[in-house]
Amino acid sequence: MLFQRKIDGAMKKLHEGSDAAEEERRKEAGEPYEEMERPELEKGDMPAMIIAAFITFIPVAILGANSDLPNLIQIEDVDVPLITENYHEFILDLKDKMPNNWSNIVAPSKISTSFDTTGKQVVMPFGIGIGVLFYREDLFKKAGINIEDIVTWEDYINAGKKLQSVLPNTKMIGMPYPQGFSAFIRAVMLQQNKDYFTKDGKIAIASKEAIEAGKLIQRLVLEGIAFDTTDWTGTIRACKTDDIASIPYGIWWGGTLKDQAPEMKGKWKVTYLPILKQGDIKTSIWGGASGAVVNVGDAVKQTAAVEFAKNAMLTVENQMLAYKSYGLIPTYLPTFDEDEFYEEDPYFGKGEIKGEKEIILKPQTYMNLSGICIKQFINYYKIEKEKLLIIYDDMDIEPGKIKIRKKGSSGGHNGIKSIIQEIGTEEFQRIRIGIGKPTEHQDKINYVIGKVQEQELVELEKGTEKAEQAVAEIIENGIDIAMNKFN
């Protein structure tokens, strides 16, 4: 077979190159060198060869520009440093091939990860892998489970036990036991603001947050609410039957469901991930990918690959196609300005709070310039200023408490002062979350942005939880009732 011969040839070149390099090294070191005997592979061994070829990346780099193998390579974000640092010379520098303003029109989180340690732009952003919880609304209803009652992973486990008592043949969660579910562990670590490594490069796999994540996945199994899906295919199969009622996964799994389980339309829904404790982040990172172009061979094919990727990833039309058809969250920011992006998804339904469609905005400006972002936001979406709900911290309120106001002055808060100045009115709703005052020896700025002490965190989390409840109350029953209930 042609493809078989190309892979064989690529692997032969790889082996010959590694043999020559190793022989040279041993000669310089005065070490004896004996070539290892390599086993001959049968034609039936093709799957292993394909896996080897694409995992090592080198055969694609050797043949990509002069064969039917790809010039454009998709790499999972977690593997970008491993591949691009090891095979640096095989990857085209995209720095001068992107639009001049590209760093202003793609997700900020993808910019720094697009470059290697030498400053070479080795990839362009493809998609963001947001961690979410997929759940079967119909099975939850049969078991009497209200998704809004599941806030923590403890709530999730208890709901799983309830599900088992009503539907004994359905498990709460599916995961591939033989392959492990390491992405789940990292997702839960990230919810606690911790990754495999600290910011200064120290290993954090044995951190408290990592251990808590490992204990969680262990509990899901030991509590008897997990189903072994074995592998990718088994996970798809479980989602097409009543074997499982939910699965935490990357948002891209939605595209797999649409493609592989169209008959389940209307049954699967999507929500935030549960959290271990109040104050943790309700979502996480679960995958995401970028694209690299092979830097060998025909320059025309290289250029074509770059232009193809730019057209696919840096245009609203194609980003919307990827989002609607395959569940890929865009990295191209103008896509989020499209009304079409917020339309109801026919497969899953639309995102609502208490039956109302909402848009949550987190300004990327400095806090003191929040008004610039909010002015652009309300003008674009034609939102009435009275319908704004601003949530912010307040030193004049004790930790653990909140205050709701219909309108009012800035009270000395520079972020609110900026909003009033930019939109020209004080008449917008706000929820103030208490953080307390610093001591007379503490600097105010360091107090606000500095690390929170463990004993203070409990009270602050109570305040954020009350604010979350207040938002739902305002949306459902109005601000007057919410003020009577929470002030």
Backbone hydrogen bonds, N-H to C=O, Kabsch-Sander energy under -0.5 kcal/mol:
donor,donor_aa,acceptor,acceptor_aa,energy
5,R,1,M,-2.2
6,K,2,L,-2.2
7,I,3,F,-2.4
8,D,4,Q,-2.8
9,G,5,R,-2.7
10,A,6,K,-2.3
11,M,7,I,-2.7
12,K,8,D,-2.2
13,K,9,G,-2.4
14,L,10,A,-2.3
15,H,11,M,-2.8
16,E,12,K,-3.0
17,G,13,K,-2.5
18,S,14,L,-2.4
19,D,15,H,-2.7
20,A,16,E,-2.3
21,A,17,G,-2.2
22,E,18,S,-2.3
23,E,19,D,-2.6
24,E,20,A,-2.3
25,R,21,A,-2.3
26,R,22,E,-2.4
27,K,23,E,-2.1
28,E,24,E,-2.2
29,A,25,R,-1.8
30,G,26,R,-0.7
30,G,27,K,-0.8
31,E,26,R,-2.9
45,D,42,E,-2.0
46,M,43,K,-1.2
48,A,45,D,-0.6
49,M,45,D,-1.5
50,I,46,M,-2.4
51,I,47,P,-2.4
52,A,48,A,-2.5
53,A,49,M,-2.6
54,F,50,I,-2.3
55,I,51,I,-2.3
56,T,52,A,-2.1
57,F,53,A,-1.1
58,I,56,T,-0.7
60,V,53,A,-0.5
61,A,57,F,-1.9
62,I,58,I,-2.9
63,L,59,P,-2.3
64,G,60,V,-3.1
66,N,63,L,-1.7
67,S,64,G,-0.8
73,I,71,N,-0.6
73,I,292,A,-3.4
75,I,290,S,-3.0
77,D,288,G,-2.4
79,D,76,E,-1.9
80,V,76,E,-0.7
80,V,77,D,-1.0
83,I,79,D,-2.4
84,T,80,V,-2.8
85,E,81,P,-2.1
86,N,82,L,-1.1
87,Y,83,I,-2.4
88,H,85,E,-0.5
90,F,87,Y,-1.5
91,I,88,H,-1.5
92,L,293,V,-3.1
94,L,92,L,-0.6
94,L,121,Q,-2.8
97,K,94,L,-1.7
98,M,94,L,-0.8
102,W,99,P,-1.9
104,N,101,N,-2.2
105,I,101,N,-0.6
105,I,102,W,-1.2
106,V,102,W,-0.6
107,A,331,T,-1.7
110,K,107,A,-2.0
111,I,108,P,-1.3
112,S,108,P,-0.7
114,S,111,I,-1.8
115,F,112,S,-1.2
116,D,120,K,-2.3
119,G,116,D,-1.5
122,V,114,S,-1.5
122,V,120,K,-1.0
123,V,114,S,-1.5
124,M,291,G,-2.0
126,F,289,A,-1.7
127,G,289,A,-1.7
128,I,329,I,-1.9
130,I,128,I,-1.1
131,G,284,S,-3.1
132,V,249,Y,-2.8
133,L,271,T,-2.7
134,F,132,V,-0.6
134,F,247,I,-2.3
135,Y,269,K,-2.4
136,R,245,A,-3.1
137,E,135,Y,-0.9
137,E,267,K,-2.4
138,D,267,K,-0.6
140,F,136,R,-2.3
141,K,137,E,-2.1
142,K,138,D,-1.9
143,A,139,L,-1.8
144,G,141,K,-1.0
145,I,140,F,-3.2
146,N,144,G,-0.5
147,I,145,I,-0.6
149,D,146,N,-2.1
150,I,147,I,-1.5
151,V,149,D,-1.1
153,W,275,I,-2.5
156,Y,152,T,-1.8
157,I,153,W,-2.4
158,N,154,E,-2.3
159,A,155,D,-2.5
160,G,156,Y,-2.0
161,K,157,I,-1.9
162,K,158,N,-2.0
163,L,159,A,-2.5
164,Q,160,G,-2.2
165,S,161,K,-1.8
166,V,162,K,-1.3
167,L,163,L,-3.7
170,T,167,L,-2.1
171,K,243,D,-3.0
172,M,225,I,-0.9
173,I,225,I,-2.0
174,G,246,S,-0.8
175,M,227,F,-2.4
177,Y,175,M,-1.0
180,G,176,P,-1.2
180,G,177,Y,-0.7
184,F,181,F,-1.2
185,I,181,F,-1.3
186,R,182,S,-2.4
187,A,183,A,-2.2
188,V,184,F,-2.3
189,M,185,I,-2.1
190,L,186,R,-2.8
191,Q,187,A,-1.6
192,Q,188,V,-0.8
192,Q,189,M,-1.0
193,N,190,L,-2.0
194,K,189,M,-1.7
198,T,202,K,-2.8
201,G,198,T,-1.9
204,A,196,Y,-4.0
207,S,204,A,-1.7
211,I,207,S,-2.3
212,E,208,K,-2.3
213,A,209,E,-1.9
214,G,210,A,-2.4
215,K,211,I,-2.7
216,L,212,E,-1.8
217,I,213,A,-1.9
218,Q,214,G,-1.8
219,R,215,K,-2.4
220,L,216,L,-2.2
221,V,217,I,-1.2
222,L,218,Q,-2.8
223,E,219,R,-3.0
224,G,221,V,-1.6
225,I,220,L,-1.3
226,A,220,L,-0.5
227,F,173,I,-2.6
229,T,175,M,-1.9
229,T,227,F,-0.9
230,T,175,M,-0.6
231,D,229,T,-2.4
235,T,231,D,-2.1
236,I,232,W,-2.1
237,R,233,T,-2.4
238,A,234,G,-2.3
239,C,235,T,-1.6
240,K,236,I,-0.9
240,K,237,R,-0.8
241,T,238,A,-0.7
244,I,238,A,-0.9
245,A,171,K,-1.8
246,S,172,M,-0.6
247,I,134,F,-2.6
249,Y,132,V,-2.2
251,I,130,I,-2.3
253,W,250,G,-2.3
254,G,251,I,-1.8
255,G,252,W,-1.2
255,G,326,Y,-0.8
256,T,252,W,-1.1
257,L,253,W,-2.4
258,K,254,G,-2.2
259,D,255,G,-2.0
260,Q,256,T,-3.3
261,A,257,L,-2.6
264,M,261,A,-1.9
265,K,262,P,-1.4
266,G,347,Y,-2.2
267,K,264,M,-2.3
268,W,264,M,-1.1
269,K,135,Y,-2.9
271,T,133,L,-2.1
273,L,282,K,-2.2
275,I,151,V,-1.7
280,D,277,K,-2.0
281,I,191,Q,-2.3
284,S,131,G,-0.6
286,W,129,G,-4.1
289,A,127,G,-1.4
290,S,75,I,-2.5
291,G,124,M,-2.6
292,A,73,I,-2.8
294,V,71,N,-2.8
295,N,90,F,-3.5
298,D,65,A,-0.6
302,Q,298,D,-1.6
303,T,299,A,-2.4
304,A,300,V,-2.4
305,A,301,K,-2.2
306,V,302,Q,-2.3
307,E,303,T,-2.6
308,F,304,A,-2.4
309,A,305,A,-2.3
310,K,306,V,-2.5
311,N,307,E,-2.3
312,A,308,F,-2.1
313,M,309,A,-2.8
314,L,310,K,-2.4
319,Q,315,T,-2.0
320,M,316,V,-2.7
321,L,317,E,-1.6
322,A,318,N,-2.3
323,Y,319,Q,-2.1
324,K,320,M,-3.0
325,S,321,L,-2.3
326,Y,322,A,-1.7
327,G,323,Y,-1.4
328,L,322,A,-1.6
329,I,128,I,-0.8
329,I,327,G,-0.6
331,T,126,F,-0.6
333,L,105,I,-2.3
333,L,331,T,-0.9
335,T,332,Y,-1.9
336,F,333,L,-1.9
337,D,334,P,-1.5
338,E,335,T,-1.4
341,F,338,E,-1.2
342,Y,338,E,-0.5
342,Y,339,D,-1.3
343,E,340,E,-1.2
345,D,349,G,-0.9
349,G,345,D,-3.4
353,I,356,E,-2.6
356,E,353,I,-2.0
361,L,359,I,-0.5
369,L,366,Y,-2.1
370,S,367,M,-1.7
372,I,369,L,-1.5
373,C,369,L,-0.8
374,I,370,S,-2.1
375,K,371,G,-2.5
376,Q,372,I,-1.6
377,F,373,C,-2.1
378,I,374,I,-2.6
379,N,375,K,-1.9
380,Y,376,Q,-2.2
381,Y,377,F,-2.3
382,K,378,I,-0.7
383,I,378,I,-1.8
387,K,384,E,-2.0
388,L,385,K,-1.5
390,I,429,Q,-2.3
392,Y,431,I,-2.2
394,D,433,I,-2.2
397,I,394,D,-1.1
400,G,434,G,-0.8
401,K,398,E,-1.8
403,K,432,R,-2.0
405,R,430,R,-2.3
408,G,426,E,-1.3
413,H,410,S,-1.7
414,N,412,G,-0.6
417,K,413,H,-2.4
418,S,414,N,-2.0
419,I,415,G,-1.7
420,I,416,I,-2.6
421,Q,417,K,-2.1
422,E,418,S,-2.3
423,I,419,I,-2.6
424,G,420,I,-1.4
425,T,420,I,-0.5
428,F,426,E,-1.8
429,Q,388,L,-1.2
430,R,405,R,-2.2
431,I,390,I,-2.8
432,R,403,K,-3.2
433,I,392,Y,-3.0
433,I,431,I,-0.5
434,G,401,K,-2.7
434,G,432,R,-0.6
435,I,394,D,-2.0
435,I,397,I,-0.6
436,G,394,D,-0.8
436,G,397,I,-2.2
442,Q,439,T,-1.7
447,Y,443,D,-2.1
448,V,444,K,-2.1
449,I,445,I,-2.5
450,G,446,N,-1.6
456,E,453,Q,-0.8
457,L,453,Q,-1.6
458,V,454,E,-0.8
460,L,456,E,-2.0
461,E,457,L,-2.4
462,K,458,V,-1.4
463,G,459,E,-1.6
464,T,460,L,-2.0
465,E,461,E,-2.2
466,K,462,K,-2.1
467,A,463,G,-2.2
468,E,464,T,-2.0
469,Q,465,E,-2.0
470,A,466,K,-2.5
471,V,467,A,-2.2
472,A,468,E,-1.6
473,E,469,Q,-2.0
474,I,470,A,-2.7
475,I,471,V,-2.3
476,E,472,A,-2.2
477,N,473,E,-3.2
478,G,473,E,-0.7
478,G,474,I,-1.4
482,A,478,G,-1.6
483,M,479,I,-2.6
484,N,480,D,-2.0
485,K,481,I,-1.7
486,F,482,A,-2.5
487,N,483,M,-2.1
